[in-house]
Amino acid sequence: MLFTLPPNTPRRRGVLAIALLAAVSLQQGCANIKPPAAEKIEKRLPPTSIEESASTASPLTPTIERDQDLWDRVRGQLNLPVPDNTRVQEAITHFERQRRFAELIAPRAERYLYYLVTEVERRGLPVELALLPLVESSLDPFAYSYQRAAGLWQFMPGTADHLGMRRDWWYDARLDIRDSTHFALDLLSSLYEEFDQDWYLALAAYNAGKYRIRRAVKNNLSRGLATDYWSLKLPRETQRYVPRLLALSTLLRNAEAPGFALPPLPNQPAFTAVTTGGQIELLRVAQLTGLRLNELRQFNPGQLRWATAPNGSDEILVPLSHAARARAALAELPEDERVTWEHYRIRSGDSLIRIAKRFDTQVGLLRDVNNIRGNLIRAGDTLMIPNNAAWQESLALAQKANLGVARNYRVRSGDSLYKIAQRFNIDLEDIISWNRLDPKRYLQPGQSLTLYLREG
């Protein structure tokens, strides 16, 4: 779990440089960290913008020079000691083999690295922590592991729930750039204190779970052995985890060495927050700001649907270069061009499927916005239904940007929604929503389904 990369800089030279950071461990993610409810970490509200974040920096934060290369800014603060041992050398070799990594993740680094570095500095934490998402997710906020870890920081669902991270049909804080970063840094800070201010053990606990690290420490104590990270018997992935972070640190320190010249990284923010004034379609924001929808979603990966989450933050992130236009356009946007809702009184004989078809919407959306579990509805109750002609186009584009391209799947004998969801590592409710299915009805062999699958 570690590093991040360069912003939209000109065509990179020395691509090998950050190749070092290659995709390391989407597999484990932030695994099995399940503090009891009493130990939930209080969420710190993120700053409203990169500019504000920089202005509230810790006294320990170095002076930021806009013309400074961001890698130099990081390099000047690297401070975790790096032992000269076999595990670290193997990790260095691992990264040396990733010769196209820098080229691959350069656009991601351009979007996210400045923010990560600034947040780590603001808290007075080791700058190495800003590199963690490179190890965790290759700096991909849409990354999912086979164990269902997600986002830059690869939070597992159980961990996210224990920490109080919002996860629902509309929004997943694990994917959100600001929310996931604040929860991750809160958690790492907490683990650092819990493990007697030992960053190696804190990082190991972030990867494998604090209870597993506690057991390993206890086992060594009972045998009269040392209890430092390097002496513990840990899962293979966790044994590689800290060395890979330290390998990145070593390679960054020696970036002037032949073959390791890092491409320049602008030392400036890539995005800022603008107020939406309420729920709004992502496609509408993209149109107003002159952005492509996919580009807008790169800054707002936590927004899972065609519109921003209701009852959530009324902020959206946009590239800094588009902020003034976005603020002006959103401030002048008429109410009838935002997401609007129609109130429908349920009639005898109605079902969610019939209502969804009548209003050209989706069963999953009706369930979520009306807090309905299952399919039970009662005549006389009122449903909220989206009343905007562009929602279907927005949804299709948003799903493609988030999950990938649509794929037709023909149901086989013995298939079930659960089996299909497991096979393609997607949410069962999404299959129902995408295809307007009645979950009470069995799938039929030969039936055609549309699945949105991420490429690669």
C-alpha positions as CSV (number, residue, x, y, z in Angstrom):
1,M,0.0,0.0,0.0
2,L,2.0,3.1,-0.9
3,F,3.1,5.5,-3.6
4,T,1.5,7.9,-6.0
5,L,2.5,9.4,-9.3
6,P,3.0,12.5,-11.4
7,P,0.4,14.8,-12.8
8,N,-0.1,15.7,-16.5
9,T,3.4,16.5,-17.3
10,P,4.8,16.4,-20.7
11,R,5.7,13.0,-22.2
12,R,7.8,11.4,-19.5
13,R,11.4,10.5,-19.7
14,G,12.9,7.9,-17.5
15,V,9.7,6.0,-17.5
16,L,11.5,3.3,-15.6
17,A,11.6,5.5,-12.6
18,I,8.3,4.9,-11.1
19,A,7.9,1.7,-12.7
20,L,9.3,0.7,-9.4
21,L,5.9,1.2,-7.9
22,A,4.1,-1.4,-9.9
23,A,0.9,-3.0,-8.9
24,V,1.8,-4.7,-5.7
25,S,-1.0,-5.9,-3.5
26,L,-4.5,-5.4,-4.6
27,Q,-5.0,-8.8,-3.1
28,Q,-4.9,-8.1,0.6
29,G,-5.8,-4.5,0.8
30,C,-6.6,-3.1,4.2
31,A,-7.5,-6.5,5.5
32,N,-9.3,-7.6,8.5
33,I,-8.9,-4.4,10.5
34,K,-12.0,-4.6,12.6
35,P,-11.8,-2.5,15.7
36,P,-14.8,-2.8,18.0
37,A,-17.4,-0.1,17.9
38,A,-15.9,1.6,20.9
39,E,-12.7,2.0,19.0
40,K,-14.2,3.6,15.9
41,I,-12.0,6.4,14.7
42,E,-13.7,9.8,14.6
43,K,-13.9,11.1,11.0
44,R,-12.1,14.3,10.4
45,L,-14.0,16.5,7.9
46,P,-11.9,17.0,4.8
47,P,-10.9,20.5,3.8
48,T,-13.1,22.1,1.2
49,S,-10.3,22.4,-1.3
50,I,-6.7,21.7,-1.9
51,E,-5.9,25.4,-1.2
52,E,-7.5,25.3,2.2
53,S,-5.7,22.0,3.0
54,A,-2.4,23.6,2.3
55,S,-3.2,26.7,4.3
56,T,-3.9,24.6,7.4
57,A,-0.7,22.7,7.3
58,S,1.1,21.4,10.4
59,P,3.9,23.6,11.8
60,L,6.2,20.8,10.7
61,T,5.1,21.1,7.1
62,P,7.9,22.5,4.9
63,T,7.3,25.7,2.9
64,I,5.6,24.8,-0.4
65,E,7.3,26.3,-3.5
66,R,5.0,26.1,-6.5
67,D,7.9,25.8,-9.0
68,Q,9.4,22.9,-7.0
69,D,9.1,19.4,-8.5
70,L,6.7,17.4,-6.4
71,W,9.1,14.5,-6.3
72,D,11.8,16.7,-4.8
73,R,9.3,17.9,-2.2
74,V,8.7,14.2,-1.2
75,R,12.3,13.2,-1.5
76,G,13.4,15.9,0.9
77,Q,11.2,14.5,3.6
78,L,11.8,10.8,3.4
79,N,12.7,9.8,6.9
80,L,11.8,6.1,7.6
81,P,15.0,4.1,8.1
82,V,15.6,1.5,5.5
83,P,17.5,-1.6,6.7
84,D,19.9,-3.3,4.3
85,N,18.4,-6.8,4.2
86,T,17.3,-9.4,1.7
87,R,13.6,-8.6,1.9
88,V,14.2,-4.9,1.0
89,Q,16.6,-5.9,-1.8
90,E,14.1,-8.3,-3.2
91,A,11.5,-5.5,-3.2
92,I,13.8,-3.2,-5.0
93,T,14.4,-5.9,-7.7
94,H,10.6,-6.3,-7.9
95,F,10.1,-2.7,-8.8
96,E,13.1,-2.5,-11.1
97,R,11.3,-5.1,-13.3
98,Q,8.2,-2.9,-13.6
99,R,9.5,-0.9,-16.5
100,R,6.3,0.7,-17.8
101,F,4.8,1.6,-14.4
102,A,5.5,5.3,-14.5
103,E,4.0,5.6,-17.9
104,L,0.9,3.7,-16.8
105,I,0.1,5.7,-13.7
106,A,1.4,9.1,-14.6
107,P,-2.1,10.5,-15.3
108,R,-3.3,9.2,-11.9
109,A,-0.4,10.7,-10.1
110,E,-1.1,14.0,-11.8
111,R,-4.6,13.9,-10.4
112,Y,-4.1,12.6,-6.8
113,L,-0.5,12.7,-5.6
114,Y,-0.3,16.4,-4.7
115,Y,-3.4,16.0,-2.5
116,L,-2.0,12.9,-0.7
117,V,1.3,14.6,0.0
118,T,-0.4,17.7,1.3
119,E,-2.7,15.8,3.6
120,V,0.1,13.7,5.0
121,E,2.2,16.9,5.6
122,R,-0.8,18.7,7.2
123,R,-1.0,15.9,9.9
124,G,2.8,15.9,10.4
125,L,3.0,12.2,9.4
126,P,5.9,10.5,7.5
127,V,5.7,11.5,3.9
128,E,6.2,7.8,3.0
129,L,2.5,7.3,3.8
130,A,1.6,9.4,0.7
131,L,3.2,6.7,-1.3
132,L,1.1,3.9,0.1
133,P,-1.7,4.0,-2.5
134,L,0.9,3.1,-5.1
135,V,1.5,-0.2,-3.4
136,E,-2.1,-0.7,-2.6
137,S,-3.9,0.1,-5.8
138,S,-1.3,1.5,-8.3
139,L,-3.0,4.8,-7.5
140,D,-6.3,3.6,-9.1
141,P,-9.4,4.8,-7.1
142,F,-11.6,2.4,-9.0
143,A,-9.4,-0.6,-8.1
144,Y,-11.2,-3.7,-6.7
145,S,-9.4,-6.8,-5.4
146,Y,-10.8,-10.3,-5.6
147,Q,-11.3,-10.0,-1.8
148,R,-13.5,-6.9,-2.4
149,A,-11.0,-4.3,-1.1
150,A,-11.6,-1.1,-3.0
151,G,-10.2,2.3,-3.7
152,L,-6.8,4.0,-3.5
153,W,-6.3,2.7,0.0
154,Q,-7.9,-0.7,-0.5
155,F,-10.4,-0.8,2.3
156,M,-12.3,-4.1,2.9
157,P,-16.1,-3.8,3.3
158,G,-15.9,-4.9,6.9
159,T,-13.2,-2.5,7.8
160,A,-15.0,0.4,6.1
161,D,-18.2,-0.5,8.0
162,H,-16.4,-0.6,11.4
163,L,-14.8,2.8,10.7
164,G,-18.1,4.3,9.8
165,M,-17.4,4.9,6.2
166,R,-20.6,5.5,4.2
167,R,-21.4,2.8,1.7
168,D,-24.7,2.6,0.0
169,W,-26.3,2.4,-3.5
170,W,-25.4,6.0,-4.3
171,Y,-22.0,6.4,-2.8
172,D,-18.9,4.5,-1.5
173,A,-16.5,6.4,0.7
174,R,-13.8,3.8,0.0
175,L,-13.6,5.1,-3.6
176,D,-13.8,8.8,-2.7
177,I,-10.4,10.6,-2.9
178,R,-10.8,12.8,0.2
179,D,-12.9,10.5,2.4
180,S,-10.8,7.4,1.9
181,T,-7.6,9.4,2.5
182,H,-8.8,10.9,5.7
183,F,-10.0,7.5,7.0
184,A,-6.8,5.8,6.0
185,L,-4.6,8.4,7.7
186,D,-6.8,8.3,10.8
187,L,-6.4,4.6,10.9
188,L,-2.7,4.6,10.3
189,S,-2.2,7.2,13.0
190,S,-4.3,5.1,15.4
191,L,-2.3,2.0,14.7
192,Y,1.0,3.9,15.2
193,E,-0.1,4.8,18.7
194,E,-1.4,1.4,19.4
195,F,1.8,-0.3,18.4
196,D,4.0,1.9,20.6
197,Q,4.8,4.4,17.8
198,D,6.4,1.8,15.5
199,W,5.6,2.6,11.9
200,Y,6.6,-0.8,10.6
201,L,4.2,-2.6,12.9
202,A,1.5,0.0,12.1
203,L,1.9,-0.6,8.4
204,A,1.9,-4.3,8.9
205,A,-1.4,-4.0,10.9
206,Y,-2.9,-1.9,8.2
207,N,-2.2,-4.6,5.7
208,A,-2.9,-7.8,7.7
209,G,-5.1,-6.6,10.5
210,K,-4.1,-5.4,14.0
211,Y,-5.2,-8.6,15.8
212,R,-3.0,-10.8,13.5
213,I,0.0,-8.6,14.4
214,R,-0.9,-8.7,18.0
215,R,-0.9,-12.5,17.9
216,A,2.4,-12.6,16.1
217,V,4.0,-10.3,18.8
218,K,2.5,-12.3,21.6
219,N,3.8,-15.5,20.1
220,N,7.3,-14.2,19.9
221,L,7.2,-12.9,23.4
222,S,6.1,-16.3,24.7
223,R,9.2,-17.8,22.9
224,G,11.6,-15.1,24.1
225,L,12.1,-13.8,20.6
226,A,12.3,-10.2,19.4
227,T,9.0,-8.5,18.6
228,D,10.0,-6.0,15.9
229,Y,8.4,-6.3,12.4
230,W,11.4,-8.1,10.9
231,S,11.3,-10.8,13.5
232,L,7.6,-11.7,13.4
233,K,6.1,-14.6,11.6
234,L,3.6,-13.0,9.2
235,P,1.6,-13.8,6.1
236,R,3.7,-13.7,2.9
237,E,2.0,-10.6,1.6
238,T,2.6,-8.7,4.9
239,Q,6.3,-9.8,4.9
240,R,6.6,-8.1,1.5
241,Y,4.4,-5.1,2.3
242,V,6.7,-2.9,4.4
243,P,9.8,-3.8,2.3
244,R,8.1,-2.6,-0.8
245,L,7.3,0.7,0.7
246,L,10.9,1.0,1.8
247,A,12.1,-0.1,-1.6
248,L,10.1,2.8,-3.2
249,S,11.6,5.2,-0.7
250,T,15.1,3.9,-1.5
251,L,14.6,4.2,-5.3
252,L,13.1,7.7,-4.9
253,R,16.1,8.8,-2.8
254,N,18.4,7.5,-5.5
255,A,16.4,8.8,-8.4
256,E,19.4,10.4,-10.0
257,A,21.0,7.0,-10.5
258,P,21.2,5.7,-14.1
259,G,17.8,4.3,-15.1
260,F,15.9,5.8,-12.3
261,A,15.4,9.4,-13.4
262,L,11.8,10.4,-12.3
263,P,9.7,12.3,-14.7
264,P,8.9,15.8,-13.4
265,L,5.7,16.2,-11.4
266,P,4.1,19.7,-11.0
267,N,3.9,20.8,-7.4
268,Q,0.4,22.1,-7.6
269,P,-3.1,20.9,-6.9
270,A,-5.1,19.2,-9.7
271,F,-8.6,19.6,-8.3
272,T,-10.7,21.6,-6.0
273,A,-14.3,21.3,-4.5
274,V,-17.2,23.3,-5.8
275,T,-20.7,23.6,-4.3
276,T,-23.5,21.9,-6.3
277,G,-26.4,23.4,-4.4
278,G,-28.0,20.0,-4.0
279,Q,-28.2,16.7,-5.9
280,I,-27.3,16.9,-9.5
281,E,-26.7,14.7,-12.5
282,L,-23.0,14.1,-13.3
283,L,-23.6,14.5,-16.9
284,R,-25.1,17.9,-16.3
285,V,-22.0,19.0,-14.4
286,A,-19.8,17.7,-17.1
287,Q,-21.8,19.7,-19.7
288,L,-21.7,22.9,-17.7
289,T,-18.0,22.7,-17.1
290,G,-16.9,21.5,-20.5
291,L,-15.5,18.2,-19.1
292,R,-16.0,14.7,-20.4
293,L,-18.1,12.7,-18.0
294,N,-15.3,10.1,-17.7
295,E,-12.9,12.9,-16.7
296,L,-15.3,14.2,-14.1
297,R,-15.7,10.7,-12.6
298,Q,-11.9,10.4,-12.2
299,F,-12.2,13.0,-9.5
300,N,-15.4,11.7,-8.1
301,P,-15.1,7.9,-8.1
302,G,-17.1,7.6,-4.9
303,Q,-20.3,8.8,-6.7
304,L,-21.6,5.4,-8.0
305,R,-24.7,6.5,-9.9
306,W,-25.9,8.9,-12.6
307,A,-26.3,11.7,-10.1
308,T,-24.6,12.7,-6.9
309,A,-25.8,11.1,-3.7
310,P,-28.9,12.6,-2.0
311,N,-28.5,13.5,1.6
312,G,-24.8,13.7,1.1
313,S,-22.2,16.4,0.6
314,D,-23.2,19.1,-1.8
315,E,-19.7,19.4,-3.1
316,I,-18.2,17.9,-6.2
317,L,-14.5,17.9,-7.3
318,V,-13.5,19.4,-10.6
319,P,-10.1,20.1,-12.1
320,L,-8.7,23.4,-10.8
321,S,-8.6,24.8,-14.3
322,H,-12.4,24.4,-14.6
323,A,-13.3,25.5,-11.1
324,A,-14.4,29.1,-11.9
325,R,-16.6,28.1,-14.8
326,A,-18.1,25.3,-12.6
327,R,-18.9,27.6,-9.7
328,A,-20.5,30.2,-12.0
329,A,-22.6,27.7,-14.0
330,L,-23.8,25.8,-10.9
331,A,-24.8,29.0,-9.1
332,E,-27.0,30.0,-12.1
333,L,-28.5,26.6,-12.8
334,P,-32.3,26.7,-12.6
335,E,-33.9,24.2,-10.2
336,D,-35.8,22.5,-12.9
337,E,-32.5,21.5,-14.6
338,R,-31.3,19.7,-11.5
339,V,-32.4,16.3,-10.4
340,T,-36.1,16.6,-9.5
341,W,-38.4,14.0,-8.0
342,E,-42.0,13.1,-8.6
343,H,-44.2,11.8,-5.8
344,Y,-46.3,8.8,-6.8
345,R,-49.1,7.3,-4.6
346,I,-49.0,3.5,-4.9
347,R,-52.2,1.9,-6.2
348,S,-53.6,-1.5,-5.6
349,G,-52.0,-4.1,-7.8
350,D,-48.8,-2.0,-8.3
351,S,-45.3,-3.6,-8.0
352,L,-41.9,-2.0,-8.1
353,I,-41.3,-3.6,-11.5
354,R,-44.4,-2.1,-13.0
355,I,-43.8,1.3,-11.4
356,A,-40.2,1.3,-12.7
357,K,-41.3,0.5,-16.2
358,R,-44.1,3.1,-16.1
359,F,-41.6,5.9,-15.2
360,D,-38.7,4.5,-17.2
361,T,-36.5,4.1,-14.1
362,Q,-34.9,1.2,-12.2
363,V,-36.1,-1.0,-9.4
364,G,-32.8,-0.6,-7.5
365,L,-33.1,3.2,-7.6
366,L,-36.7,3.1,-6.3
367,R,-35.7,0.8,-3.5
368,D,-32.7,2.9,-2.4
369,V,-34.2,6.4,-2.5
370,N,-37.4,5.1,-0.8
371,N,-35.6,3.0,1.8
372,I,-37.4,-0.2,0.6
373,R,-36.0,-3.6,1.4
374,G,-37.2,-6.4,-0.9
375,N,-40.3,-5.8,-3.0
376,L,-43.0,-5.2,-0.5
377,I,-44.9,-2.0,-1.1
378,R,-48.3,-0.9,0.2
379,A,-51.2,0.8,-1.6
380,G,-51.6,4.3,-0.4
381,D,-47.9,4.9,0.4
382,T,-45.9,7.5,-1.6
383,L,-42.8,6.8,-3.6
384,M,-40.2,9.4,-4.8
385,I,-39.4,8.9,-8.4
386,P,-36.7,10.7,-10.5
387,N,-38.3,13.1,-13.0
388,N,-35.6,14.1,-15.4
389,A,-35.4,12.9,-19.0
390,A,-31.6,12.7,-19.0
391,W,-31.2,10.3,-16.2
392,Q,-31.1,7.1,-18.3
393,E,-28.3,8.5,-20.5
394,S,-26.4,9.7,-17.5
395,L,-26.7,6.4,-15.8
396,A,-25.5,4.4,-18.8
397,L,-22.5,6.7,-19.2
398,A,-21.7,6.8,-15.5
399,Q,-21.9,3.0,-15.3
400,K,-19.5,2.7,-18.2
401,A,-17.1,5.1,-16.7
402,N,-17.2,3.4,-13.3
403,L,-17.5,-0.3,-14.1
404,G,-16.4,-0.6,-17.8
405,V,-18.2,-1.5,-21.0
406,A,-21.5,-3.4,-21.2
407,R,-21.3,-7.1,-21.8
408,N,-24.1,-9.4,-22.8
409,Y,-24.3,-12.6,-20.7
410,R,-26.6,-15.5,-21.6
411,V,-27.8,-17.4,-18.6
412,R,-26.8,-21.0,-18.3
413,S,-28.5,-23.9,-16.7
414,G,-27.9,-23.8,-13.0
415,D,-27.1,-20.1,-12.9
416,S,-28.4,-17.8,-10.2
417,L,-28.0,-14.1,-9.6
418,Y,-25.7,-14.9,-6.7
419,K,-23.5,-17.2,-8.8
420,I,-23.2,-14.7,-11.7
421,A,-22.4,-11.9,-9.2
422,Q,-19.6,-14.1,-7.7
423,R,-18.3,-15.1,-11.0
424,F,-17.8,-11.6,-12.3
425,N,-17.1,-9.9,-8.9
426,I,-20.0,-7.5,-9.2
427,D,-22.9,-6.6,-6.9
428,L,-26.0,-8.7,-7.1
429,E,-28.2,-5.7,-6.7
430,D,-26.5,-4.0,-9.6
431,I,-27.4,-7.0,-11.9
432,I,-31.0,-6.6,-10.8
433,S,-30.9,-2.8,-11.3
434,W,-29.2,-2.9,-14.7
435,N,-31.7,-5.5,-16.0
436,R,-34.8,-4.4,-14.2
437,L,-35.2,-7.9,-12.8
438,D,-37.7,-9.2,-10.3
439,P,-35.5,-10.9,-7.7
440,K,-38.3,-13.3,-6.8
441,R,-38.4,-14.8,-10.3
442,Y,-35.9,-17.5,-11.3
443,L,-33.5,-16.8,-14.1
444,Q,-34.2,-18.9,-17.2
445,P,-31.5,-20.6,-19.3
446,G,-30.9,-18.6,-22.5
447,Q,-32.1,-15.3,-20.8
448,S,-29.9,-12.4,-21.8
449,L,-28.4,-10.1,-19.1
450,T,-26.4,-6.9,-19.4
451,L,-23.4,-6.7,-17.1
452,Y,-21.1,-3.7,-16.8
453,L,-17.6,-5.1,-16.4
454,R,-14.3,-3.2,-15.9
455,E,-11.8,-4.0,-18.5
456,G,-8.6,-5.7,-17.4
